[in-house]
Amino acid sequence: MNIVLNSSIYTPLYQQIAEQIKTQILNGSLPPDFCLPSIRSIAKELRISVITVKNAYELLETSGYIYTLAGKGCFVARFDNKHKKDEIISAKAQEITEFCAKYEIPIEELIKKCS
């Protein structure tokens, strides 16, 4: 499992961790029932607080990406990968639509910038 943190951006570290793990789950790098590293080992490796990693794992668990077995650890959940990707795409599309509306940017202009 590969996690790279960027302290120069405004995204909290726990969200960066959760997002990177979620991406690895969705692209298949972390398969269902894969045992994730312990909270303490990730905290030690990244030189961050255990609470930060705990918050990331809690976010992933409440979102349905991982599950915890008491005394055994945290594992990648089984789910319909396509359905999860569709959920993420819908949420991001909504964010983009709201952004364009807020700043009065035509969506077509945004699409041109992405090409």
MMTF fields as JSON, N, C-alpha, C and O atoms, coordinates in Angstrom:
{
  "mmtfVersion": "1.0.0",
  "mmtfProducer": "UNKNOWN",
  "numBonds": 459,
  "numAtoms": 460,
  "numGroups": 115,
  "numChains": 1,
  "numModels": 1,
  "chainsPerModel": [1],
  "groupsPerChain": [115],
  "chainIdList": ["A"],
  "bondAtomList": [4, 2, 8, 6, 12, 10, 16, 14, 20, 18, 24, 22, 28, 26, 32, 30, 36, 34, 40, 38, 44, 42, 48, 46, 52, 50, 56, 54, 60, 58, 64, 62, 68, 66, 72, 70, 76, 74, 80, 78, 84, 82, 88, 86, 92, 90, 96, 94, 100, 98, 104, 102, 108, 106, 112, 110, 116, 114, 120, 118, 124, 122, 128, 126, 132, 130, 136, 134, 140, 138, 144, 142, 148, 146, 152, 150, 156, 154, 160, 158, 164, 162, 168, 166, 172, 170, 176, 174, 180, 178, 184, 182, 188, 186, 192, 190, 196, 194, 200, 198, 204, 202, 208, 206, 212, 210, 216, 214, 220, 218, 224, 222, 228, 226, 232, 230, 236, 234, 240, 238, 244, 242, 248, 246, 252, 250, 256, 254, 260, 258, 264, 262, 268, 266, 272, 270, 276, 274, 280, 278, 284, 282, 288, 286, 292, 290, 296, 294, 300, 298, 304, 302, 308, 306, 312, 310, 316, 314, 320, 318, 324, 322, 328, 326, 332, 330, 336, 334, 340, 338, 344, 342, 348, 346, 352, 350, 356, 354, 360, 358, 364, 362, 368, 366, 372, 370, 376, 374, 380, 378, 384, 382, 388, 386, 392, 390, 396, 394, 400, 398, 404, 402, 408, 406, 412, 410, 416, 414, 420, 418, 424, 422, 428, 426, 432, 430, 436, 434, 440, 438, 444, 442, 448, 446, 452, 450, 456, 454],
  "bondOrderList": [1, 1, 1, 1, 1, 1, 1, 1, 1, 1, 1, 1, 1, 1, 1, 1, 1, 1, 1, 1, 1, 1, 1, 1, 1, 1, 1, 1, 1, 1, 1, 1, 1, 1, 1, 1, 1, 1, 1, 1, 1, 1, 1, 1, 1, 1, 1, 1, 1, 1, 1, 1, 1, 1, 1, 1, 1, 1, 1, 1, 1, 1, 1, 1, 1, 1, 1, 1, 1, 1, 1, 1, 1, 1, 1, 1, 1, 1, 1, 1, 1, 1, 1, 1, 1, 1, 1, 1, 1, 1, 1, 1, 1, 1, 1, 1, 1, 1, 1, 1, 1, 1, 1, 1, 1, 1, 1, 1, 1, 1, 1, 1, 1, 1],
  "groupList": [{"groupName": "MET", "atomNameList": ["N", "CA", "C", "O"], "elementList": ["N", "C", "C", "O"], "formalChargeList": [0, 0, 0, 0], "bondAtomList": [1, 0, 2, 1, 3, 2], "bondOrderList": [1, 1, 2], "singleLetterCode": "M", "chemCompType": "L-PEPTIDE LINKING"}, {"groupName": "ASN", "atomNameList": ["N", "CA", "C", "O"], "elementList": ["N", "C", "C", "O"], "formalChargeList": [0, 0, 0, 0], "bondAtomList": [1, 0, 2, 1, 3, 2], "bondOrderList": [1, 1, 2], "singleLetterCode": "N", "chemCompType": "L-PEPTIDE LINKING"}, {"groupName": "ILE", "atomNameList": ["N", "CA", "C", "O"], "elementList": ["N", "C", "C", "O"], "formalChargeList": [0, 0, 0, 0], "bondAtomList": [1, 0, 2, 1, 3, 2], "bondOrderList": [1, 1, 2], "singleLetterCode": "I", "chemCompType": "L-PEPTIDE LINKING"}, {"groupName": "VAL", "atomNameList": ["N", "CA", "C", "O"], "elementList": ["N", "C", "C", "O"], "formalChargeList": [0, 0, 0, 0], "bondAtomList": [1, 0, 2, 1, 3, 2], "bondOrderList": [1, 1, 2], "singleLetterCode": "V", "chemCompType": "L-PEPTIDE LINKING"}, {"groupName": "LEU", "atomNameList": ["N", "CA", "C", "O"], "elementList": ["N", "C", "C", "O"], "formalChargeList": [0, 0, 0, 0], "bondAtomList": [1, 0, 2, 1, 3, 2], "bondOrderList": [1, 1, 2], "singleLetterCode": "L", "chemCompType": "L-PEPTIDE LINKING"}, {"groupName": "SER", "atomNameList": ["N", "CA", "C", "O"], "elementList": ["N", "C", "C", "O"], "formalChargeList": [0, 0, 0, 0], "bondAtomList": [1, 0, 2, 1, 3, 2], "bondOrderList": [1, 1, 2], "singleLetterCode": "S", "chemCompType": "L-PEPTIDE LINKING"}, {"groupName": "TYR", "atomNameList": ["N", "CA", "C", "O"], "elementList": ["N", "C", "C", "O"], "formalChargeList": [0, 0, 0, 0], "bondAtomList": [1, 0, 2, 1, 3, 2], "bondOrderList": [1, 1, 2], "singleLetterCode": "Y", "chemCompType": "L-PEPTIDE LINKING"}, {"groupName": "THR", "atomNameList": ["N", "CA", "C", "O"], "elementList": ["N", "C", "C", "O"], "formalChargeList": [0, 0, 0, 0], "bondAtomList": [1, 0, 2, 1, 3, 2], "bondOrderList": [1, 1, 2], "singleLetterCode": "T", "chemCompType": "L-PEPTIDE LINKING"}, {"groupName": "PRO", "atomNameList": ["N", "CA", "C", "O"], "elementList": ["N", "C", "C", "O"], "formalChargeList": [0, 0, 0, 0], "bondAtomList": [1, 0, 2, 1, 3, 2], "bondOrderList": [1, 1, 2], "singleLetterCode": "P", "chemCompType": "L-PEPTIDE LINKING"}, {"groupName": "GLN", "atomNameList": ["N", "CA", "C", "O"], "elementList": ["N", "C", "C", "O"], "formalChargeList": [0, 0, 0, 0], "bondAtomList": [1, 0, 2, 1, 3, 2], "bondOrderList": [1, 1, 2], "singleLetterCode": "Q", "chemCompType": "L-PEPTIDE LINKING"}, {"groupName": "ALA", "atomNameList": ["N", "CA", "C", "O"], "elementList": ["N", "C", "C", "O"], "formalChargeList": [0, 0, 0, 0], "bondAtomList": [1, 0, 2, 1, 3, 2], "bondOrderList": [1, 1, 2], "singleLetterCode": "A", "chemCompType": "L-PEPTIDE LINKING"}, {"groupName": "GLU", "atomNameList": ["N", "CA", "C", "O"], "elementList": ["N", "C", "C", "O"], "formalChargeList": [0, 0, 0, 0], "bondAtomList": [1, 0, 2, 1, 3, 2], "bondOrderList": [1, 1, 2], "singleLetterCode": "E", "chemCompType": "L-PEPTIDE LINKING"}, {"groupName": "LYS", "atomNameList": ["N", "CA", "C", "O"], "elementList": ["N", "C", "C", "O"], "formalChargeList": [0, 0, 0, 0], "bondAtomList": [1, 0, 2, 1, 3, 2], "bondOrderList": [1, 1, 2], "singleLetterCode": "K", "chemCompType": "L-PEPTIDE LINKING"}, {"groupName": "GLY", "atomNameList": ["N", "CA", "C", "O"], "elementList": ["N", "C", "C", "O"], "formalChargeList": [0, 0, 0, 0], "bondAtomList": [1, 0, 2, 1, 3, 2], "bondOrderList": [1, 1, 2], "singleLetterCode": "G", "chemCompType": "PEPTIDE LINKING"}, {"groupName": "ASP", "atomNameList": ["N", "CA", "C", "O"], "elementList": ["N", "C", "C", "O"], "formalChargeList": [0, 0, 0, 0], "bondAtomList": [1, 0, 2, 1, 3, 2], "bondOrderList": [1, 1, 2], "singleLetterCode": "D", "chemCompType": "L-PEPTIDE LINKING"}, {"groupName": "PHE", "atomNameList": ["N", "CA", "C", "O"], "elementList": ["N", "C", "C", "O"], "formalChargeList": [0, 0, 0, 0], "bondAtomList": [1, 0, 2, 1, 3, 2], "bondOrderList": [1, 1, 2], "singleLetterCode": "F", "chemCompType": "L-PEPTIDE LINKING"}, {"groupName": "CYS", "atomNameList": ["N", "CA", "C", "O"], "elementList": ["N", "C", "C", "O"], "formalChargeList": [0, 0, 0, 0], "bondAtomList": [1, 0, 2, 1, 3, 2], "bondOrderList": [1, 1, 2], "singleLetterCode": "C", "chemCompType": "L-PEPTIDE LINKING"}, {"groupName": "ARG", "atomNameList": ["N", "CA", "C", "O"], "elementList": ["N", "C", "C", "O"], "formalChargeList": [0, 0, 0, 0], "bondAtomList": [1, 0, 2, 1, 3, 2], "bondOrderList": [1, 1, 2], "singleLetterCode": "R", "chemCompType": "L-PEPTIDE LINKING"}, {"groupName": "HIS", "atomNameList": ["N", "CA", "C", "O"], "elementList": ["N", "C", "C", "O"], "formalChargeList": [0, 0, 0, 0], "bondAtomList": [1, 0, 2, 1, 3, 2], "bondOrderList": [1, 1, 2], "singleLetterCode": "H", "chemCompType": "L-PEPTIDE LINKING"}],
  "groupTypeList": [0, 1, 2, 3, 4, 1, 5, 5, 2, 6, 7, 8, 4, 6, 9, 9, 2, 10, 11, 9, 2, 12, 7, 9, 2, 4, 1, 13, 5, 4, 8, 8, 14, 15, 16, 4, 8, 5, 2, 17, 5, 2, 10, 12, 11, 4, 17, 2, 5, 3, 2, 7, 3, 12, 1, 10, 6, 11, 4, 4, 11, 7, 5, 13, 6, 2, 6, 7, 4, 10, 13, 12, 13, 16, 15, 3, 10, 17, 15, 14, 1, 12, 18, 12, 12, 14, 11, 2, 2, 5, 10, 12, 10, 9, 11, 2, 7, 11, 15, 16, 10, 12, 6, 11, 2, 8, 2, 11, 11, 4, 2, 12, 12, 16, 5],
  "groupIdList": [1, 2, 3, 4, 5, 6, 7, 8, 9, 10, 11, 12, 13, 14, 15, 16, 17, 18, 19, 20, 21, 22, 23, 24, 25, 26, 27, 28, 29, 30, 31, 32, 33, 34, 35, 36, 37, 38, 39, 40, 41, 42, 43, 44, 45, 46, 47, 48, 49, 50, 51, 52, 53, 54, 55, 56, 57, 58, 59, 60, 61, 62, 63, 64, 65, 66, 67, 68, 69, 70, 71, 72, 73, 74, 75, 76, 77, 78, 79, 80, 81, 82, 83, 84, 85, 86, 87, 88, 89, 90, 91, 92, 93, 94, 95, 96, 97, 98, 99, 100, 101, 102, 103, 104, 105, 106, 107, 108, 109, 110, 111, 112, 113, 114, 115],
  "secStructList": [7, 7, 7, 7, 7, 7, 6, 6, 1, 1, 1, 7, 2, 2, 2, 2, 2, 2, 2, 2, 2, 2, 2, 2, 2, 2, 6, 6, 1, 1, 7, 6, 6, 7, 5, 7, 7, 7, 2, 2, 2, 2, 2, 2, 2, 2, 6, 7, 7, 2, 2, 2, 2, 2, 2, 2, 2, 2, 2, 2, 2, 2, 6, 6, 1, 3, 3, 3, 3, 6, 6, 6, 3, 3, 3, 3, 7, 7, 7, 7, 2, 2, 2, 2, 2, 2, 2, 2, 2, 2, 2, 2, 2, 2, 2, 2, 2, 2, 2, 2, 2, 2, 6, 6, 7, 7, 2, 2, 2, 2, 2, 2, 2, 2, 7],
  "xCoordList": [0.849, 0.0, 0.889, 1.813, 0.603, 1.422, 0.621, -0.445, 1.136, 0.477, 1.523, 2.578, 1.209, 2.099, 1.304, 0.271, 1.786, 1.087, 1.7, 2.903, 0.842, 1.279, 0.823, -0.357, 1.758, 1.415, 1.256, 0.888, 1.527, 1.424, 0.052, -0.153, -0.881, -2.229, -3.186, -2.846, -4.374, -5.334, -6.112, -6.782, -6.044, -6.767, -6.147, -4.941, -6.971, -6.431, -5.758, -6.139, -4.751, -3.983, -4.862, -4.67, -5.82, -6.664, -7.481, -7.725, -7.909, -8.654, -7.747, -8.171, -6.492, -5.531, -5.309, -5.274, -5.16, -4.94, -6.158, -6.028, -7.334, -8.572, -8.759, -9.132, -8.509, -8.699, -7.741, -8.13, -6.5, -5.522, -5.837, -5.665, -6.292, -6.679, -7.912, -7.989, -8.873, -10.092, -9.746, -10.304, -8.837, -8.409, -7.78, -8.054, -6.942, -6.292, -7.305, -7.127, -8.355, -9.416, -10.174, -10.418, -10.549, -11.342, -10.585, -11.187, -9.265, -8.523, -8.034, -7.363, -8.371, -8.05, -6.703, -6.356, -5.936, -4.637, -4.801, -3.95, -5.904, -6.22, -7.494, -8.588, -7.368, -8.523, -9.434, -9.032, -10.665, -11.584, -10.947, -10.233, -11.227, -10.746, -9.247, -8.699, -8.576, -7.16, -7.032, -7.782, -6.102, -5.871, -4.982, -3.83, -5.542, -4.796, -3.752, -3.915, -2.688, -1.7, -2.359, -3.362, -1.791, -2.35, -2.25, -1.411, -3.118, -3.13, -1.771, -1.219, -1.248, 0.044, 1.186, 2.064, 1.174, 2.275, 2.235, 3.282, 1.042, 0.943, 1.38, 2.116, 0.928, 1.303, 2.823, 3.417, 3.439, 4.895, 5.595, 6.538, 5.127, 5.748, 5.645, 6.597, 4.47, 4.255, 4.682, 4.672, 5.059, 5.471, 4.366, 4.575, 3.185, 2.027, 1.335, 1.708, 0.335, -0.408, -1.25, -1.793, -1.347, -2.207, -3.661, -4.414, -4.04, -5.409, -5.715, -6.836, -4.745, -4.94, -5.285, -6.223, -4.532, -4.783, -6.103, -6.862, -6.383, -7.648, -8.825, -9.813, -8.721, -9.783, -9.965, -11.091, -8.865, -8.938, -9.646, -10.519, -9.275, -9.9, -11.39, -12.216, -11.726, -13.138, -13.93, -15.06, -13.345, -14.0, -14.229, -15.307, -13.225, -13.352, -14.398, -15.133, -14.452, -15.421, -16.851, -17.749, -17.068, -18.417, -18.869, -20.068, -17.91, -18.226, -18.393, -18.776, -18.108, -18.307, -17.143, -17.303, -15.977, -14.819, -14.038, -13.402, -14.081, -13.38, -14.288, -15.305, -13.904, -14.604, -13.561, -12.425, -13.958, -13.051, -13.516, -14.704, -12.575, -12.843, -12.045, -10.817, -12.743, -12.092, -10.959, -11.136, -9.795, -8.632, -7.918, -6.859, -8.481, -7.868, -7.385, -6.388, -8.071, -7.641, -8.727, -9.909, -8.298, -9.203, -8.978, -7.844, -10.064, -10.025, -10.812, -11.75, -10.42, -11.126, -12.48, -12.567, -13.528, -14.888, -15.162, -14.514, -16.139, -16.624, -17.807, -18.717, -17.798, -18.912, -18.877, -17.9, -19.953, -20.035, -19.175, -19.573, -18.0, -17.029, -17.622, -17.392, -18.377, -18.954, -19.941, -19.983, -20.732, -21.702, -20.978, -21.388, -19.908, -19.137, -18.54, -18.584, -17.981, -17.406, -18.478, -18.234, -19.667, -20.775, -21.157, -21.451, -21.154, -21.452, -20.433, -20.797, -19.167, -18.1, -18.214, -18.083, -18.456, -18.598, -19.766, -19.655, -20.882, -22.06, -21.762, -22.148, -21.07, -20.736, -19.8, -19.992, -18.782, -17.84, -18.529, -18.257, -19.42, -20.162, -21.002, -21.102, -21.604, -22.403, -21.509, -21.883, -20.338, -19.387, -19.0, -18.964, -18.712, -18.304, -19.445, -19.228, -20.648, -21.813, -22.014, -22.265, -21.904, -22.051, -20.937, -21.188, -19.719, -18.586, -18.835, -18.64, -19.263, -19.533, -20.647, -20.567, -21.672, -22.785, -22.323, -22.668, -21.547, -21.078, -20.234, -20.374, -19.362, -18.451, -18.888, -18.137, -20.118, -20.712, -19.809, -19.555, -19.338, -18.486, -19.335, -19.884, -19.448, -20.187, -19.484, -18.26, -20.229, -19.66, -18.856, -17.839, -19.317, -18.597, -17.17, -16.234, -17.011, -15.684, -14.789, -13.604, -15.368, -14.621, -14.197, -13.075, -15.094, -14.78, -13.64, -12.772, -13.638, -12.55, -11.205, -10.184, -11.209, -9.97, -9.428, -8.225, -10.315, -9.917, -9.358, -8.692, -9.615, -9.174, -7.718, -7.207],
  "yCoordList": [-1.178, 0.0, 1.234, 1.348, 2.145, 3.333, 4.575, 4.814, 5.37, 6.617, 7.719, 7.592, 8.804, 9.965, 11.17, 11.511, 11.811, 12.968, 14.265, 14.359, 15.251, 16.571, 17.592, 17.937, 18.073, 19.017, 20.449, 21.34, 20.671, 22.034, 22.327, 23.4, 21.379, 21.628, 21.71, 21.315, 22.223, 22.444, 21.199, 21.211, 20.141, 18.912, 18.282, 18.034, 18.018, 17.406, 16.068, 15.364, 15.732, 14.51, 13.268, 12.362, 13.207, 12.009, 11.834, 10.705, 12.94, 12.848, 12.411, 11.66, 12.881, 12.451, 10.938, 10.24, 10.448, 9.013, 8.235, 7.272, 8.65, 7.948, 7.95, 6.929, 9.068, 9.171, 8.244, 7.6, 8.179, 7.324, 5.839, 5.041, 5.47, 4.078, 3.752, 2.686, 4.664, 4.459, 4.267, 3.389, 5.075, 4.95, 3.582, 2.951, 3.125, 1.823, 0.679, -0.36, 0.873, -0.14, -0.168, -1.238, 1.019, 1.093, 0.632, 0.087, 0.849, 0.402, -1.046, -1.556, -1.689, -3.104, -3.405, -4.573, -2.381, -2.608, -3.253, -4.028, -2.927, -3.527, -4.348, -3.785, -5.674, -6.519, -6.707, -6.422, -7.188, -7.464, -8.397, -9.34, -8.106, -8.876, -8.749, -9.453, -7.852, -7.566, -6.937, -6.02, -7.415, -6.87, -5.625, -5.7, -4.488, -3.229, -3.185, -3.837, -2.422, -2.271, -1.662, -0.955, -1.941, -1.407, 0.114, 0.711, 0.711, 2.169, 2.642, 3.622, 1.946, 2.347, 2.24, 3.102, 1.185, 1.014, 2.105, 2.607, 2.472, 3.555, 4.873, 5.645, 5.128, 6.371, 6.462, 7.518, 5.346, 5.332, 5.552, 6.337, 4.851, 4.962, 6.382, 6.895, 7.013, 8.361, 9.467, 10.647, 9.066, 10.015, 11.026, 12.239, 10.469, 11.29, 10.681, 9.606, 11.373, 10.933, 9.691, 9.537, 8.82, 7.642, 8.089, 7.446, 9.181, 9.723, 10.073, 9.859, 10.603, 10.977, 9.747, 9.773, 8.683, 7.446, 6.834, 6.327, 6.878, 6.354, 7.08, 6.45, 8.4, 9.172, 8.764, 8.698, 8.493, 8.055, 6.706, 6.52, 5.773, 4.447, 4.548, 3.855, 5.406, 5.588, 6.152, 5.732, 7.094, 7.661, 6.579, 6.501, 5.754, 4.664, 3.636, 3.091, 3.384, 2.4, 2.93, 2.201, 4.176, 4.728, 4.869, 4.888, 4.968, 5.055, 3.676, 3.571, 2.624, 1.268, 0.673, -0.357, 1.299, 0.785, -0.261, -1.133, -0.183, -1.156, -1.596, -0.962, -2.693, -3.147, -3.573, -3.892, -3.575, -3.913, -5.184, -5.354, -6.07, -7.243, -7.067, -6.976, -7.02, -6.788, -7.779, -8.99, -7.241, -8.068, -8.602, -9.218, -8.375, -8.889, -7.788, -7.969, -6.645, -5.543, -5.018, -5.322, -4.226, -3.617, -4.267, -4.551, -4.497, -5.224, -4.478, -3.739, -4.684, -4.091, -4.781, -6.009, -3.978, -4.504, -5.047, -4.669, -5.942, -6.45, -5.58, -5.36, -5.092, -4.296, -4.273, -4.688, -3.783, -3.656, -2.465, -1.313, -2.75, -1.717, -0.701, 0.5, -1.165, -0.255, 0.696, 1.882, 0.185, 1.02, 2.102, 3.262, 1.725, 2.697, 3.77, 4.956, 3.359, 4.332, 5.276, 6.477, 4.752, 5.6, 6.611, 7.765, 6.183, 7.096, 8.233, 9.398, 7.887, 8.888, 9.862, 11.073, 9.334, 10.187, 11.136, 12.318, 10.643, 11.493, 12.605, 13.755, 12.255, 13.256, 14.318, 15.508, 13.893, 14.859, 15.734, 16.931, 15.132, 15.896, 16.968, 18.088, 16.629, 17.604, 18.734, 19.904, 18.394, 19.417, 20.363, 21.58, 19.794, 20.6, 21.507, 22.676, 20.966, 21.754, 22.926, 24.049, 22.665, 23.736, 24.781, 25.979, 24.325, 25.229, 26.147, 27.36, 25.561, 26.34, 27.35, 28.489, 26.939, 27.854, 28.995, 30.153, 28.67, 29.681, 30.757, 31.944, 30.338, 31.277, 31.655, 32.264, 31.277, 31.611, 31.205, 31.984, 29.974, 29.413, 28.437, 27.486, 28.656, 27.686, 26.324, 26.257, 25.27, 23.925, 23.597, 22.906, 24.096, 23.856, 24.407, 23.789, 25.576, 26.186, 25.295, 25.12, 24.752, 23.863, 22.598, 22.12, 22.067, 20.87, 21.133, 20.281, 22.324, 22.677, 22.71, 22.312, 23.183, 23.268, 21.876, 21.7, 20.906, 19.534, 18.782, 17.761, 19.264, 18.54, 18.755, 18.212],
  "zCoordList": [0.0, 0.0, 0.0, 0.805, -0.9, -1.055, -0.701, -1.268, 0.243, 0.636, 0.646, 1.267, -0.055, -0.094, 0.386, -0.19, 1.439, 1.988, 1.486, 1.243, 1.339, 0.887, 1.916, 1.978, 2.721, 3.787, 3.278, 4.043, 2.002, 1.47, 0.848, 0.281, 0.953, 0.452, 1.643, 2.758, 1.388, 2.471, 2.877, 3.91, 2.104, 2.431, 3.674, 3.708, 4.705, 5.927, 5.621, 4.685, 6.428, 6.198, 6.23, 5.419, 7.147, 7.226, 5.953, 5.528, 5.336, 4.084, 2.941, 2.063, 2.946, 1.923, 2.022, 1.009, 3.243, 3.45, 2.972, 2.216, 3.409, 3.039, 1.524, 0.945, 0.891, -0.561, -1.31, -2.285, -0.857, -1.532, -1.333, -2.255, -0.146, 0.085, -0.746, -1.357, -0.772, -1.56, -3.034, -3.692, -3.55, -4.945, -5.198, -6.219, -4.278, -4.431, -4.352, -4.989, -3.577, -3.512, -4.831, -5.389, -5.334, -6.551, -7.792, -8.717, -7.82, -9.006, -8.891, -9.788, -7.796, -7.641, -7.018, -6.843, -6.679, -6.035, -4.665, -4.228, -3.99, -2.699, -2.881, -2.925, -2.988, -3.275, -2.062, -0.934, -2.29, -1.182, -0.154, -0.495, 1.103, 2.259, 2.507, 3.355, 1.769, 2.016, 3.399, 3.733, 4.195, 5.533, 5.426, 4.997, 5.823, 5.774, 6.891, 7.922, 6.686, 7.761, 9.003, 8.904, 10.146, 11.387, 11.403, 10.728, 12.182, 12.334, 12.841, 12.342, 13.82, 14.396, 13.383, 13.341, 12.571, 11.614, 10.54, 10.129, 10.087, 9.091, 9.719, 9.105, 10.935, 11.621, 11.774, 11.556, 12.151, 12.326, 10.989, 10.897, 9.949, 8.631, 8.066, 7.479, 8.252, 7.699, 8.66, 8.311, 9.884, 10.923, 11.23, 11.235, 11.485, 11.828, 13.039, 13.506, 13.535, 14.703, 14.409, 13.315, 15.395, 15.304, 15.095, 14.364, 15.734, 15.61, 14.153, 13.69, 13.437, 12.03, 11.198, 10.401, 11.382, 10.632, 11.079, 10.253, 12.379, 12.902, 12.25, 11.872, 12.119, 11.475, 10.011, 9.517, 9.327, 7.929, 7.835, 6.987, 8.696, 8.69, 9.037, 8.443, 9.989, 10.35, 9.173, 8.924, 8.455, 7.277, 6.222, 5.632, 5.99, 5.023, 5.465, 4.643, 6.764, 7.26, 7.155, 6.735, 7.528, 7.434, 5.983, 5.702, 5.062, 3.635, 2.996, 1.831, 3.758, 3.266, 2.496, 1.842, 2.559, 1.828, 2.61, 2.017, 3.93, 4.76, 5.898, 6.183, 6.544, 7.748, 8.766, 8.415, 10.024, 11.111, 11.801, 12.077, 12.077, 12.896, 14.185, 14.156, 15.306, 16.597, 16.817, 16.689, 17.148, 17.428, 16.195, 16.314, 15.018, 13.787, 12.863, 12.164, 12.841, 11.999, 11.08, 11.24, 10.119, 9.144, 7.784, 7.397, 7.074, 5.813, 4.737, 5.035, 3.496, 2.365, 2.238, 2.23, 2.138, 2.04, 0.642, -0.333, 0.575, -0.713, -1.116, -0.317, -2.333, -2.84, -4.345, -4.968, -4.922, -6.37, -6.777, -6.603, -7.318, -7.685, -8.656, -8.509, -9.642, -10.617, -9.946, -10.276, -9.009, -8.303, -7.499, -7.509, -6.807, -6.023, -6.926, -6.595, -8.069, -8.996, -9.502, -9.627, -9.798, -10.247, -9.175, -9.486, -7.908, -6.798, -6.746, -6.582, -6.886, -6.825, -7.992, -7.812, -9.181, -10.364, -10.187, -10.511, -9.679, -9.464, -8.466, -8.674, -7.38, -6.366, -6.93, -6.683, -7.69, -8.275, -9.324, -9.414, -10.114, -11.117, -10.438, -10.937, -9.303, -8.548, -8.043, -8.126, -7.524, -7.054, -8.184, -8.001, -9.353, -10.504, -10.961, -11.282, -10.988, -11.388, -10.44, -10.877, -9.141, -8.145, -8.276, -8.149, -8.527, -8.723, -9.922, -9.836, -11.027, -12.242, -12.009, -12.471, -11.302, -11.017, -10.116, -10.349, -9.093, -8.135, -8.819, -8.523, -9.73, -10.38, -11.798, -12.559, -12.123, -13.418, -14.58, -15.499, -14.512, -15.553, -16.369, -15.812, -17.664, -18.477, -18.436, -18.553, -18.276, -18.196, -19.45, -19.383, -20.588, -21.844, -21.769, -22.277, -21.131, -20.98, -20.113, -20.396, -19.078, -18.2, -18.954, -18.793, -19.77, -20.548, -21.518, -21.705, -22.143, -23.06, -22.336, -22.896, -21.098, -20.318, -19.977, -19.782, -19.909, -19.56, -20.757, -20.589, -21.943, -23.147, -23.454, -24.433]
}
